[in-house]
Structure formats: C-alpha cells, structure tokens
Amino acid sequence: MDNSQPEVARTQDTTIAILSHIGGLFTSWVTPLIIYLIKKDDADKFSAENAREALNFQITLILWYIVCFVLTFVIIGIFLFWLVALGNLVFSIIAAVKASNGVVYRYPLTWRPVK
C-alpha cells in the first residue's frame, strides 16, 4: 500500500475489505456488491478491489450451488454442496486474513464477470 495515505484511512479501508469477504459468508453477494458500489470511485482502490473479488467469488458460488442442486438427482450433489460450502468458508477466511495484511486475494476457480 501507499505509505502517503493516513493511517486511519488505511485502517478503515482494511476493515471494509475484510468485511466484504466475511460478509459474503452471511449475505452471499449482497455485502460485497454494496461495498463495491460505494467504494469503486474512491481514490484508494484497495477496498473496491477486495469487494470486487469477493463479489465475483460469491457469483461463482451461486453457479456452483446450482450445479450441485442439479447433481442432487444423482446423489453426488449432496456431497458436493457441502464441499462448496466448506470452500466458501475456507477461502473467505483466507481472503479476509490477506486483506488484513494489505493484500488483494484472488480466489481460485472463480469466474470474474465484474471487471
């Protein structure tokens, strides 16, 4: 991060970035979308980049959940659903920790429709 930015602003951006990742666990795409729309035009893009990554990940998860729902008719979807949910938990926590360290985390296996 740029060291010329005041410490209070950096702390606030870091907190908002963490919130965008953790908020996705509880509200799916809603929290990352709100944060992205609020922060996308700010001078410091750190929280907007984190919110965009969290939003893209949550959109991808919706698609994975749809695939799991379709696959429940052949039983395997039930197990895959829990695997996707566990991946959401693990990757969201990893992303929140990275955001607290000032790094924008790129989720694996993620379609990125929001540029």
C-alpha positions in Angstrom: 0.0 0.0 0.0 1.0 3.6 -0.5 2.6 4.9 2.7 1.4 8.5 2.0 -2.1 7.6 3.0 -3.1 8.4 6.5 -3.1 5.5 9.0 -6.8 6.0 9.9 -7.9 5.8 6.2 -5.7 2.7 5.7 -7.2 1.0 8.7 -10.7 1.9 7.6 -10.0 0.5 4.0 -8.6 -2.7 5.5 -11.6 -3.1 7.7 -14.0 -2.6 4.8 -12.0 -5.1 2.7 -12.2 -7.7 5.5 -15.9 -7.0 5.8 -16.5 -7.6 2.1 -15.0 -11.1 2.4 -16.6 -12.1 5.7 -19.9 -10.5 4.7 -20.1 -12.9 1.8 -20.3 -15.8 4.2 -23.6 -14.5 5.6 -25.2 -12.5 2.8 -23.8 -14.1 -0.3 -23.3 -11.4 -2.9 -25.2 -8.6 -1.2 -22.5 -7.2 1.1 -19.7 -7.4 -1.5 -21.9 -5.7 -4.0 -22.9 -2.8 -1.7 -19.3 -2.3 -0.7 -18.1 -2.4 -4.3 -20.7 0.1 -5.4 -19.8 2.5 -2.6 -16.0 2.2 -2.9 -15.5 1.8 -6.7 -15.0 5.5 -7.3 -12.7 6.2 -4.3 -9.1 7.3 -4.8 -7.8 4.3 -2.9 -8.9 1.2 -4.8 -7.9 -1.4 -2.1 -11.3 -2.0 -0.6 -13.0 -1.8 -4.0 -10.7 -4.5 -5.4 -11.3 -6.7 -2.4 -15.1 -6.2 -2.7 -14.9 -7.0 -6.5 -13.0 -10.2 -5.8 -15.5 -11.2 -3.1 -18.4 -10.4 -5.4 -17.0 -12.4 -8.2 -16.4 -15.3 -5.9 -20.0 -15.2 -4.5 -21.4 -15.1 -8.0 -19.3 -18.1 -8.9 -20.5 -19.9 -5.8 -24.1 -19.4 -6.8 -23.3 -21.1 -10.1 -21.6 -24.0 -8.2 -24.6 -24.3 -5.9 -26.9 -24.6 -9.0 -24.7 -27.3 -10.4 -24.8 -29.1 -7.0 -28.6 -28.8 -7.0 -28.8 -30.4 -10.4 -26.5 -33.2 -9.3 -28.5 -34.0 -6.2 -30.7 -36.0 -8.5 -27.8 -38.4 -8.9 -27.0 -38.2 -5.2 -23.4 -36.8 -5.7 -24.7 -33.2 -5.5 -25.5 -33.6 -1.8 -21.8 -34.2 -1.0 -20.6 -31.6 -3.5 -22.9 -29.0 -1.8 -21.1 -29.4 1.5 -17.7 -29.3 -0.3 -18.7 -26.0 -1.9 -19.9 -24.6 1.4 -16.7 -25.6 3.1 -14.7 -24.0 0.3 -16.7 -20.8 0.8 -15.8 -20.8 4.5 -12.1 -21.6 4.0 -11.4 -19.2 1.0 -13.4 -16.4 2.6 -11.3 -16.6 5.8 -8.1 -16.8 3.8 -9.1 -13.7 1.8 -10.0 -11.8 5.0 -6.6 -12.6 6.5 -4.9 -11.5 3.3 -6.9 -8.3 3.3 -5.9 -7.6 6.9 -2.3 -7.8 5.7 -3.0 -5.3 2.8 -3.1 -7.9 0.0 -5.9 -8.3 -2.5 -6.6 -12.1 -2.6 -7.6 -13.7 -5.9 -9.9 -16.6 -5.3 -9.2 -19.8 -7.2 -11.6 -21.4 -9.6 -13.5 -18.1 -9.9 -15.3 -16.6 -12.9 -14.8 -12.8 -12.9 -17.8 -11.2 -14.6 -17.4 -7.9 -12.6 -14.3 -6.1 -14.0 
